[in-house]
Amino acid sequence: MQPYVTEYFGNPSSSYSYGDQSKEAVEDARNKVASLLHCNASEIVFSSGGTESNNYALKGAAFHNRKKGNHIVTTQIEHPAVLEVCKYLESNGFEVTYIPVDEYGIVCVTDVKNALKSNTILISVMHANNEVGSIQPIEEIVGIAKDRVY
């Protein structure tokens, strides 16, 4: 990053040549991430941080899939950046189910499975809790979600 902090700090989205080096670096990074994730570079979006990413992902998925359903499943211990987006989505006609966790801060996979409805379009579960360190059973949640959620 050092050269892009000291020498090539032009805006990569600018229309002037000063941002060309930065744009090239961003596109190179986008291609490398896409290669690692086995997806198209056009599917990689860089953001300024977690809150912006949560907003983009949750609102994007919810509104994109609204014709397929309006139900979202999440946990009661999500970061405020997720919980606030869920509240916003509720105010826009979405239904959100907030799953509790056990005394160790772990969500029960059966509770997630039981919360799913025919109109569920999204499950959002924090993988690792930044405050208590609990690790959620993401693989199992993905397993039940694959055939049930758009």
DRENKOL-248751 format. One line per 4 residues: number of its first residue (from 1); their letters; for each residue x negated, y negated, z negated of N, C-alpha, C, CB. Coordinates in Angstrom, 1 decimal, padded with zeros to 4 digits. Each point is the difference from the previous one (the first is absolute). Glycine has a CB too. Example, Ala and Ser with C-alpha at 12.3 -4.5 7.8 and 13.67 -1.06 7.14 Angstrom:
BEGIN
1 = as = -013.2,005.7,-007.8,000.9,-001.2,000.0,-000.9,-001.2,000.0,001.9,001.2,-001.2 ~ -001.5,-002.3,001.9,-000.9,-001.1,000.0,000.8,-001.1,-000.8,-001.2,000.6,002.2 $
END
This chain:
BEGIN
1 = mqpy = -000.8,001.2,000.0,000.8,-001.2,000.0,-000.9,-001.3,000.0,001.8,001.3,-001.2 ~ -003.0,-001.2,000.7,-000.8,-001.2,-000.1,-000.1,-000.8,001.2,-001.3,001.3,-001.6 ~ 001.1,-000.8,002.8,000.0,-000.9,001.2,001.3,-000.7,000.2,-001.7,001.5,001.0 ~ 002.8,-000.9,-001.4,001.3,-000.6,000.2,000.4,-001.0,-001.0,000.7,002.0,001.1 $
5 = vtey = -001.5,-002.1,-002.2,000.2,-001.0,-001.0,-000.9,-001.2,000.2,000.6,001.8,-001.6 ~ -001.8,-001.5,002.2,-001.0,-001.1,000.2,-000.1,-000.5,001.4,-001.2,001.0,-001.9 ~ 001.4,-000.2,002.9,-000.2,-000.4,001.4,001.2,000.0,000.9,-002.3,000.9,-000.3 ~ 003.0,000.2,000.2,001.1,000.2,001.0,001.4,-000.1,-000.8,-001.5,001.5,001.5 $
9 = fgnp = 001.7,-002.6,-002.0,001.2,-000.2,-000.9,001.2,-000.6,000.8,-001.5,-000.1,-002.0 ~ 001.4,000.0,003.3,001.1,-000.6,000.8,001.2,000.9,-000.2,-001.6,-001.0,001.6 ~ 002.8,000.4,-001.4,001.3,000.7,-000.1,000.1,001.0,001.2,001.0,-002.0,-001.2 ~ -000.9,003.3,000.9,000.1,000.9,001.1,001.3,-000.1,000.8,-001.4,001.5,-001.4 $
13 = sssy = 002.4,-002.2,000.9,001.2,-000.2,000.8,000.0,-001.3,000.7,001.2,001.4,-001.6 ~ -002.3,-002.1,001.6,000.0,-001.4,000.6,-000.1,000.2,001.5,-001.1,-001.0,-002.0 ~ 001.4,-000.1,002.7,-000.1,-000.1,001.5,-001.4,-000.5,000.4,002.5,-000.3,000.2 ~ -003.3,-000.1,-001.1,-001.3,-000.5,000.3,-001.1,001.0,-000.2,000.7,-002.3,-000.6 $
17 = sygd = -001.8,002.1,001.3,-001.1,001.1,000.1,-000.7,000.2,-001.4,-000.3,-000.6,002.4 ~ 000.5,-000.4,-003.3,-000.7,000.2,-001.3,000.5,001.2,-000.8,-000.3,-002.5,000.0 ~ 001.5,003.0,000.3,000.5,001.1,-000.7,-000.2,001.4,000.8,001.6,-001.6,-001.0 ~ -002.3,001.5,002.1,-000.2,001.2,000.8,-000.7,001.1,-000.7,000.0,-001.4,002.0 $
21 = qske = -001.1,001.1,-002.7,-000.8,001.0,-000.8,000.9,000.6,-001.1,-002.2,-001.3,000.5 ~ 002.9,000.5,-001.1,000.9,000.5,-001.1,001.1,000.9,000.6,-000.5,-002.1,-001.4 ~ 001.0,001.7,002.5,001.1,000.8,000.6,-000.6,001.4,000.4,001.2,-002.1,000.8 ~ -002.4,002.1,-000.2,-000.6,001.2,000.4,-000.2,000.9,-001.2,-001.1,-001.2,001.9 $
25 = aved = 000.6,000.7,-003.0,-000.2,000.8,-001.2,001.3,000.5,-000.6,-002.0,-001.4,-000.5 ~ 003.1,000.7,000.5,001.2,000.4,-000.5,000.6,001.2,000.9,000.5,-002.3,-000.9 ~ -000.6,002.1,002.2,000.4,001.1,000.9,-000.8,001.2,-000.1,000.8,-001.8,001.6 ~ -002.1,001.7,-001.8,-000.9,001.1,-000.2,000.4,000.8,-001.3,-001.9,-001.2,001.2 $
29 = arnk = 002.2,000.4,-002.2,000.4,000.6,-001.3,001.4,000.7,000.2,-001.3,-001.7,-001.3 ~ 002.2,001.1,002.0,001.3,000.6,000.3,-000.1,001.3,000.7,001.0,-002.3,000.1 ~ -001.9,002.3,000.9,-000.2,001.3,000.8,-000.7,001.1,-000.9,-000.2,-001.4,002.1 ~ -000.7,001.0,-003.0,-000.6,001.0,-000.9,001.0,000.6,-001.0,-002.2,-001.2,000.3 $
33 = vasl = 003.0,000.3,-000.8,001.1,000.5,-001.0,001.0,000.9,000.8,-000.3,-002.1,-001.4 ~ 000.7,001.7,002.5,000.9,000.8,000.8,-000.6,001.4,000.3,001.0,-002.1,001.0 ~ -002.2,002.1,-000.6,-000.7,001.3,000.2,000.0,000.9,-001.2,-001.4,-001.2,001.7 ~ 001.1,000.6,-002.9,000.0,000.8,-001.2,001.4,000.5,-000.3,-001.9,-001.4,-000.8 $
37 = lhcn = 003.0,000.6,001.1,001.3,000.4,-000.3,000.7,000.8,001.1,000.1,-002.0,-001.5 ~ -000.8,002.1,002.6,000.6,000.7,001.2,001.3,-000.7,000.5,-001.1,002.2,-000.8 ~ 001.0,-003.5,001.0,001.1,-000.7,000.5,-000.4,-001.1,001.0,001.2,000.4,-002.2 ~ -000.3,-001.1,002.7,-000.4,-001.1,000.9,-000.5,-001.2,-000.7,001.7,000.9,001.6 $
41 = asei = -002.6,-001.6,-001.0,-000.5,-001.2,-000.6,001.1,-001.1,-000.2,-002.2,000.5,001.0 ~ 003.2,-000.4,-000.2,001.1,-001.0,-000.1,000.9,000.2,-001.2,000.0,-000.1,002.5 ~ -000.2,001.3,-003.1,000.8,000.3,-001.2,-000.7,-000.4,-001.3,000.9,001.9,001.2 ~ -002.1,-002.4,-001.1,-000.8,-000.5,-001.2,000.2,-001.5,-000.1,-001.7,001.8,000.3 $
45 = vfss = 002.2,-002.1,-001.5,000.2,-001.4,-000.4,-000.8,-000.4,-001.2,002.4,000.1,001.0 ~ -003.2,-001.1,-000.9,-000.8,-000.4,-001.1,000.8,-001.2,-000.7,-002.2,000.7,001.1 ~ 002.2,-000.6,-002.5,000.7,-001.1,-000.7,-001.0,-000.6,-001.0,002.2,001.2,000.3 ~ -001.7,-002.2,-001.0,-000.8,-000.7,-001.0,-000.1,000.8,-001.4,000.6,-002.2,001.2 $
49 = ggte = 000.3,003.2,-001.4,000.0,000.7,-001.2,001.2,000.9,-000.2,-001.3,-001.9,-001.0 ~ 001.4,002.4,-000.2,001.0,001.0,-000.4,001.4,-000.5,000.1,-001.7,001.1,-001.4 ~ 001.9,-002.3,000.9,001.4,-000.5,000.0,000.5,-000.2,001.4,-000.4,-001.1,-002.2 ~ -000.4,000.5,003.0,000.4,-000.2,001.4,000.2,001.3,000.7,-001.3,-002.2,000.1 $
53 = snny = 000.4,003.2,-000.4,000.2,001.3,000.6,001.3,000.7,-000.4,-002.5,000.2,000.1 ~ 002.8,-000.3,-001.4,001.2,000.6,-000.5,001.2,-000.7,000.7,-001.1,000.5,-002.2 ~ 001.1,-001.8,002.3,001.2,-000.7,000.6,000.1,000.5,001.5,-000.4,-002.0,-001.5 ~ -000.7,002.0,002.2,000.0,000.4,001.4,000.5,001.4,000.2,-001.9,-001.6,000.4 $
57 = alkg = 001.4,002.5,-001.2,000.3,001.4,000.1,001.5,000.3,-000.4,-002.4,000.6,-000.4 ~ 002.8,-001.0,-000.7,001.3,000.3,-000.5,001.1,-000.7,000.7,-001.0,000.3,-002.2 ~ 000.9,-001.6,002.5,001.0,-000.7,000.7,000.0,000.5,001.5,-000.3,-002.0,-001.5 ~ -000.9,002.2,002.0,000.0,000.5,001.4,000.7,001.3,000.2,-002.2,-001.2,000.3 $
61 = aafh = 001.8,002.2,-001.2,000.6,001.3,000.1,001.5,-000.1,-000.3,-002.1,001.1,-000.7 ~ 002.5,-001.8,-000.3,001.5,-000.1,-000.3,000.8,-000.6,001.1,-000.6,-000.2,-002.4 ~ 000.2,-001.0,002.9,000.7,-000.6,001.1,000.0,000.7,001.3,-000.4,-002.2,-001.2 ~ -000.8,002.8,001.5,-000.1,000.8,001.2,000.9,001.2,000.0,-002.4,-000.8,000.2 $
65 = nrkk = 002.6,001.4,-001.3,000.9,001.2,-000.1,001.4,-000.2,-000.5,-002.1,001.2,-000.4 ~ 002.5,-002.5,000.3,001.3,-000.3,-000.6,001.1,000.7,000.7,-000.9,-002.2,-000.7 ~ 000.8,002.4,002.0,001.2,000.7,000.7,000.0,001.5,-000.4,-000.2,-001.6,001.9 ~ -000.8,002.1,-002.4,-000.1,001.4,-000.4,000.5,000.2,-001.5,-001.9,000.4,001.6 $
69 = gnhi = 001.8,-001.4,-002.4,000.4,000.0,-001.4,-000.4,-001.2,-000.7,-000.1,002.5,000.1 ~ 000.4,-002.5,-001.4,-000.3,-001.2,-000.8,-000.5,000.4,-001.4,001.7,-001.4,001.3 ~ -002.1,002.6,-001.5,-000.4,000.5,-001.3,-001.5,000.1,-000.1,002.2,001.2,-000.3 ~ -002.7,-001.7,-000.9,-001.4,000.0,-000.2,-000.2,000.7,-001.4,-000.5,-002.1,001.4 $
73 = vttq = -000.6,002.9,-001.5,-000.3,000.6,-001.3,-001.4,-000.5,-000.4,001.4,002.1,000.5 ~ -001.5,-002.5,-001.8,-001.3,-000.5,-000.5,000.0,000.4,-001.5,-000.2,-001.9,001.7 ~ -000.9,001.5,-002.4,000.0,000.3,-001.4,000.1,-001.2,-000.9,-001.5,001.9,000.6 ~ 001.8,-001.7,-001.8,000.1,-001.1,-001.0,-001.3,-000.7,-000.3,002.0,001.1,-000.9 $
77 = iehp = -003.1,-000.4,001.2,-001.3,-000.6,-000.4,-000.8,-000.5,001.2,000.0,001.6,-001.9 ~ 000.7,-002.0,002.9,-000.8,-000.5,001.2,-000.5,-001.4,-000.4,001.5,001.2,001.6 ~ -002.5,-001.6,-000.8,-000.6,-001.4,-000.2,001.1,-001.0,000.3,-002.3,000.8,000.6 ~ 002.3,-002.0,-001.3,001.0,-001.0,000.2,000.2,-000.4,001.5,-000.5,-000.8,-002.3 $
81 = avle = -000.6,000.9,003.1,000.0,-000.3,001.4,001.0,000.9,000.7,-002.4,-000.8,-000.1 ~ 002.5,002.1,-000.3,001.0,000.9,000.6,001.4,-000.2,-000.6,-001.9,001.7,000.3 ~ 001.9,-001.8,-001.6,001.4,-000.2,-000.7,000.7,-001.3,000.5,-000.9,001.3,-002.0 ~ 000.1,-002.3,002.2,000.6,-001.3,000.5,000.6,000.2,001.4,-001.6,-001.3,-001.5 $
85 = vcky = 000.8,002.0,002.3,000.5,000.2,001.4,001.3,000.9,-000.1,-002.4,-000.2,000.9 ~ 002.4,001.2,-001.7,001.2,000.8,-000.2,001.2,-000.8,-000.4,-001.4,001.9,-000.6 ~ 001.2,-002.8,-000.3,001.1,-000.9,-000.5,000.5,-000.9,001.2,-001.0,-000.1,-002.3 ~ 000.0,-000.4,003.1,000.4,-000.8,001.2,000.8,000.9,001.0,-002.1,-001.4,-000.3 $
89 = lesn = 001.6,002.6,000.5,000.8,000.9,000.9,001.4,000.3,-000.5,-002.2,001.0,000.7 ~ 002.3,-000.8,-002.0,001.3,000.2,-000.6,000.9,-001.2,000.3,-001.0,001.4,-001.8 ~ 000.5,-002.6,001.7,000.8,-001.2,000.3,000.3,-000.1,001.5,-001.1,-001.2,-002.0 ~ 000.5,002.0,002.8,000.3,000.0,001.4,000.7,001.3,000.4,-002.0,-001.4,000.4 $
93 = gfev = 002.7,002.0,-001.3,000.9,001.2,000.4,-000.6,001.3,-000.2,001.0,-001.5,001.5 ~ -002.2,001.6,-001.9,-000.7,001.4,-000.2,000.4,000.5,-001.4,-001.9,-000.6,001.6 ~ 001.9,001.9,-001.8,000.2,000.6,-001.3,-001.4,000.6,-000.4,002.5,000.5,000.4 ~ -002.9,-000.8,-001.6,-001.3,000.5,-000.5,000.2,000.9,-001.3,-001.1,-002.1,001.0 $
97 = tyip = 000.6,003.3,-000.9,000.0,000.8,-001.2,-001.4,000.0,-000.6,001.8,001.5,001.0 ~ -001.8,-001.9,-002.3,-001.3,-000.1,-000.8,-000.1,001.2,-000.9,000.1,-002.5,000.0 ~ -001.1,003.4,000.4,-000.2,001.2,-000.8,-000.9,-000.2,-001.2,000.2,001.3,002.2 ~ 000.2,-000.8,-003.4,-000.8,-000.1,-001.2,-001.2,000.9,000.1,002.0,-000.7,-001.4 $
101 = vdey = -002.9,000.5,000.5,-001.2,000.9,-000.1,000.0,000.6,-001.4,-001.3,-001.4,001.6 ~ 000.5,002.5,-001.7,-000.1,000.6,-001.3,-001.0,-000.7,-001.0,000.5,002.2,001.1 ~ -000.7,-001.6,-002.2,-000.9,-000.7,-001.1,-001.4,-000.2,000.5,001.4,001.0,-001.7 ~ -001.8,-000.3,002.8,-001.4,-000.2,000.5,000.0,-001.0,001.2,-000.5,002.4,-000.8 $
105 = givc = 001.7,-002.9,001.1,000.0,-000.9,001.2,000.1,000.6,001.3,-001.2,-001.5,-001.3 ~ 001.7,002.8,001.3,000.1,000.8,001.3,001.4,000.1,000.3,-002.1,001.2,-000.5 ~ 002.4,-001.4,001.8,001.4,000.2,000.5,000.1,001.5,000.3,000.1,-002.3,001.0 ~ 001.1,002.8,-001.3,000.4,001.4,000.2,000.4,000.2,001.5,000.7,000.3,-002.5 $
109 = vtdv = -001.3,000.6,003.2,000.3,000.2,001.4,001.5,000.4,000.2,-002.4,000.7,000.4 ~ 002.9,000.0,-001.3,001.4,000.4,000.0,000.9,-001.2,-000.1,-000.6,002.2,-001.0 ~ 000.2,-003.2,000.2,000.8,-001.2,-000.1,000.0,-000.7,001.3,-000.5,-000.2,-002.4 ~ -000.6,000.1,003.1,-000.1,-000.6,001.3,000.9,000.7,001.0,-002.4,-000.8,-000.5 $
113 = knal = 002.3,002.1,000.5,000.8,000.8,000.9,001.5,-000.1,-000.3,-001.9,001.6,000.1 ~ 002.3,-001.7,-001.3,001.4,-000.1,-000.4,000.5,-001.4,000.4,-000.3,001.7,-001.8 ~ -000.6,-002.7,001.8,000.4,-001.4,000.3,000.3,-000.2,001.5,-001.3,-000.8,-001.9 ~ 000.8,001.7,002.8,000.1,-000.2,001.4,001.5,000.2,000.4,-002.4,000.8,000.4 $
117 = ksnt = 002.8,-001.6,000.6,001.3,000.0,000.5,-000.1,000.1,001.5,000.9,-001.4,-001.9 ~ 000.2,001.6,002.6,000.0,000.1,001.4,-000.4,-001.3,000.7,001.8,001.8,-000.2 ~ -001.7,-002.9,-000.6,-000.3,-001.3,000.6,-001.3,-000.6,-000.5,002.4,-000.4,000.2 ~ -003.3,001.3,-000.8,-001.3,-000.4,-000.5,-000.9,-000.2,001.1,000.3,001.2,-002.1 $
121 = ilis = -000.9,-002.4,002.2,-000.9,-000.3,001.1,-001.5,-000.3,-000.5,002.0,-001.0,001.2 ~ -002.2,001.0,-002.5,-001.3,-000.4,-000.5,-000.2,000.5,-001.4,000.0,-002.0,001.5 ~ -001.2,002.6,-001.8,-000.4,000.3,-001.4,-001.3,-000.8,-000.2,001.1,002.3,000.0 ~ -001.2,-003.0,-001.0,-001.2,-000.8,-000.4,-000.4,000.4,-001.4,000.6,-001.9,001.6 $
125 = vmha = -001.8,002.5,-001.7,-000.5,000.4,-001.3,-001.5,-000.3,000.0,001.7,001.9,-000.2 ~ -002.1,-002.7,-000.8,-001.4,-000.4,-000.2,-000.8,001.3,-000.3,000.7,-002.3,-000.9 ~ -001.7,002.5,001.7,-000.9,001.2,-000.2,-000.6,000.1,-001.4,-000.4,000.0,002.5 ~ -000.4,-001.1,-002.8,-000.7,-000.1,-001.3,000.4,-001.3,-000.7,-001.9,001.4,001.0 $
129 = nnev = 002.4,-001.2,-002.2,000.4,-001.2,-000.8,-001.2,-000.8,-000.5,002.1,001.2,-000.6 ~ -002.1,-002.5,000.9,-001.1,-000.8,-000.3,-000.1,-000.4,-001.5,000.1,-000.9,002.3 ~ 000.9,001.2,-003.0,000.0,-000.4,-001.4,-000.3,001.2,-001.0,001.6,-001.8,000.6 ~ -000.9,002.9,-000.3,-000.2,001.2,-000.9,-000.8,001.1,000.7,002.2,-000.6,-001.1 $
133 = gsiq = -002.4,000.5,002.4,-000.9,001.0,000.6,000.7,001.3,000.5,-001.8,-000.9,-001.3 ~ 003.1,001.0,001.1,000.7,001.2,000.5,-000.1,000.2,001.5,001.6,-000.2,-002.0 ~ -001.7,001.4,002.4,-000.1,000.4,001.4,001.3,000.7,000.4,-002.6,000.2,-000.1 ~ 003.3,-000.7,001.0,001.3,000.6,000.4,-000.2,001.2,001.0,001.1,-002.3,-000.3 $
137 = piee = -000.2,003.2,000.3,000.0,001.2,000.8,000.4,-000.3,001.5,000.4,001.4,-002.0 ~ -001.2,-002.2,002.6,000.3,-000.5,001.3,000.2,001.1,001.1,-001.2,-002.1,-000.6 ~ 000.3,003.1,000.5,000.2,001.1,001.0,001.3,000.7,-000.1,-002.5,000.3,-000.1 ~ 003.0,-000.1,-001.1,001.2,000.7,-000.1,001.2,-000.9,000.4,-001.0,001.3,-001.9 $
141 = ivgi = 000.9,-002.6,001.6,001.0,-001.0,000.4,000.1,-000.1,001.5,-000.4,-001.3,-002.1 ~ -000.8,001.3,002.8,000.0,000.0,001.4,000.6,001.3,000.6,-002.1,-001.4,-000.1 ~ 001.9,002.5,-000.6,000.5,001.2,000.4,001.6,000.0,000.1,-002.0,001.1,-000.9 ~ 002.6,-001.6,-000.2,001.4,-000.1,000.0,000.6,-001.1,000.9,-000.1,000.9,-002.3 $
145 = akdr = -000.7,-001.9,002.6,000.5,-001.1,000.8,-000.1,000.3,001.5,-000.8,-001.5,-001.9 ~ -000.1,002.3,002.3,-000.3,000.2,001.4,001.3,000.3,000.8,-002.2,000.8,-000.6 ~ 003.0,000.1,000.1,001.2,000.4,000.7,001.3,-000.8,-000.4,-001.0,002.2,000.3 ~ 000.8,-003.1,-001.2,001.2,-000.6,-000.6,000.1,-001.5,000.2,000.0,001.7,-001.7 $
149 = vy = -001.1,-002.4,002.0,-000.1,-001.4,000.1,-000.4,-000.4,001.4,-000.5,-000.3,-002.5 ~ 001.1,-000.8,003.1,-000.4,-000.4,001.3,-001.4,-000.6,000.0,002.4,-000.5,000.5 $
END
